[in-house]
């Protein structure tokens, strides 16, 4: 199993409240069923409910692609590197809750552009990345257009 990367960077994505919820749910499922429980068939099933955001957030765009990437990382990373990645994936899932809360508290906005921190690996030639933190909201969209924050 060839694993490269562990590169950290920030990238902007534009998302709705529904997409934020799906991103958070997918990353929580990846942490719980992929890294913690190693239940890959359950993970694949759970990711099917959030499939519309997979490519946007994780680069791998199918449940099977994400499961393959997570499996490769769980099996192929050294224990200390795996533990660090698990903590980053958990932190990213947790911090996405703040984005959800912002959109819930500001229902006049239908979209946000947010710069998120990611960590990315290549597993057997296929890229997979995870959100690792809260990110910075750059702009929000309402009926009157985009507003820079």
C-alpha positions as CSV (number, residue, x, y, z in Angstrom):
1,X,0.0,0.0,0.0
2,X,1.6,3.3,-1.1
3,X,0.8,6.3,1.0
4,X,2.2,9.8,0.4
5,X,1.3,13.2,1.7
6,X,0.1,14.3,5.0
7,X,0.1,17.8,3.4
8,X,-1.8,20.5,5.2
9,X,-3.2,23.5,3.4
10,X,-6.2,25.8,3.3
11,X,-8.8,25.9,0.5
12,X,-12.0,27.8,-0.1
13,X,-15.3,26.1,-0.7
14,X,-18.8,27.5,-1.1
15,X,-21.5,25.6,0.9
16,X,-25.1,25.8,2.0
17,X,-26.4,24.9,5.5
18,X,-27.5,21.5,4.2
19,X,-24.0,20.8,2.7
20,X,-22.3,21.8,6.0
21,X,-24.5,19.4,7.9
22,X,-23.7,16.6,5.4
23,X,-20.0,17.4,5.5
24,X,-20.0,17.2,9.3
25,X,-22.0,14.0,9.3
26,X,-19.7,12.4,6.7
27,X,-16.6,13.3,8.6
28,X,-18.1,12.1,11.9
29,X,-19.0,8.8,10.2
30,X,-15.4,8.5,8.9
31,X,-14.0,9.1,12.3
32,X,-16.4,6.7,14.1
33,X,-16.7,3.8,11.7
34,X,-13.5,4.2,9.8
35,X,-10.8,5.2,12.3
36,X,-12.4,4.2,15.6
37,X,-14.5,1.0,14.9
38,X,-12.9,-0.1,11.6
39,X,-16.4,-1.0,10.4
40,X,-15.8,-0.3,6.7
41,X,-19.1,-1.8,5.4
42,X,-21.1,0.3,7.8
43,X,-19.0,3.4,6.8
44,X,-19.7,2.8,3.1
45,X,-23.5,2.5,3.9
46,X,-23.5,5.7,6.0
47,X,-21.6,7.7,3.4
48,X,-24.3,7.0,0.9
49,X,-26.6,9.4,2.7
50,X,-24.1,12.3,2.3
51,X,-22.8,11.4,-1.2
52,X,-23.6,14.8,-2.7
53,X,-20.8,16.5,-0.7
54,X,-18.1,13.8,-0.8
55,X,-16.2,15.1,-3.8
56,X,-16.4,18.7,-2.6
57,X,-14.9,18.0,0.8
58,X,-12.9,14.7,0.6
59,X,-11.8,14.8,-3.0
60,X,-12.7,11.1,-3.3
61,X,-16.2,11.4,-4.7
62,X,-17.8,8.0,-3.9
63,X,-18.4,6.1,-0.6
64,X,-16.2,3.2,-2.0
65,X,-13.4,5.7,-2.8
66,X,-13.5,7.1,0.7
67,X,-13.6,3.7,2.3
68,X,-10.6,2.6,0.3
69,X,-8.7,5.7,1.3
70,X,-9.5,5.4,5.0
71,X,-8.7,1.7,5.0
72,X,-5.4,2.3,3.4
73,X,-4.6,5.0,6.0
74,X,-5.6,2.9,8.9
75,X,-3.6,-0.1,7.7
76,X,-0.6,1.8,6.3
77,X,0.2,4.6,8.6
78,X,2.5,4.2,11.6
79,X,0.6,4.2,14.9
80,X,1.7,7.7,15.9
81,X,0.8,9.2,12.5
82,X,-2.6,7.3,12.6
83,X,-3.3,8.7,16.0
84,X,-2.5,12.2,14.9
85,X,-4.7,11.9,11.9
86,X,-7.6,10.5,14.0
87,X,-7.3,13.6,16.2
88,X,-7.3,15.9,13.2
89,X,-10.3,14.2,11.7
90,X,-12.2,14.5,15.0
91,X,-11.3,18.1,15.4
92,X,-12.5,18.9,11.9
93,X,-15.8,17.2,12.5
94,X,-16.2,19.1,15.8
95,X,-15.3,22.5,14.4
96,X,-17.7,22.2,11.5
97,X,-20.4,22.6,14.1
98,X,-19.5,26.2,14.4
99,X,-20.2,26.8,10.7
100,X,-23.5,25.1,11.1
101,X,-24.4,27.3,14.0
102,X,-23.4,30.4,12.1
103,X,-25.8,29.5,9.3
104,X,-28.6,28.6,11.7
105,X,-28.2,31.9,13.6
106,X,-28.2,33.8,10.3
107,X,-31.0,32.4,8.2
108,X,-30.9,35.4,5.8
109,X,-27.7,33.8,4.3
110,X,-28.1,30.8,1.9
111,X,-24.5,30.2,1.1
112,X,-21.1,30.8,2.7
113,X,-17.6,30.8,1.3
114,X,-15.3,29.4,3.9
115,X,-11.6,28.8,3.8
116,X,-11.1,25.4,5.5
117,X,-7.9,23.7,6.7
118,X,-7.3,20.3,5.2
119,X,-4.9,17.4,5.4
120,X,-4.4,15.4,2.2
121,X,-2.9,12.0,1.4
122,X,-2.5,9.9,-1.7
123,X,-3.3,6.3,-1.1
124,X,-2.5,3.9,-4.0
125,X,-2.6,6.8,-6.4
126,X,-5.9,8.2,-5.2
127,X,-6.3,11.5,-3.2
128,X,-8.3,11.8,0.0
129,X,-8.5,14.8,2.3
130,X,-10.1,15.7,5.6
131,X,-11.2,19.0,7.2
132,X,-9.0,19.6,10.3
133,X,-10.4,22.7,11.8
134,X,-13.0,25.5,11.9
135,X,-11.9,27.6,9.0
136,X,-12.6,31.2,8.3
137,X,-15.8,32.5,6.8
138,X,-14.8,34.8,3.9
139,X,-18.2,35.7,2.4
140,X,-21.9,35.0,2.8
141,X,-24.6,35.1,0.2
142,X,-28.1,36.5,0.6
143,X,-30.8,37.6,-1.8
144,X,-29.0,40.8,-2.4
145,X,-25.7,39.1,-3.4
146,X,-22.3,38.3,-1.7
147,X,-21.2,40.1,1.4
148,X,-17.5,40.0,2.4
149,X,-16.9,39.5,6.1
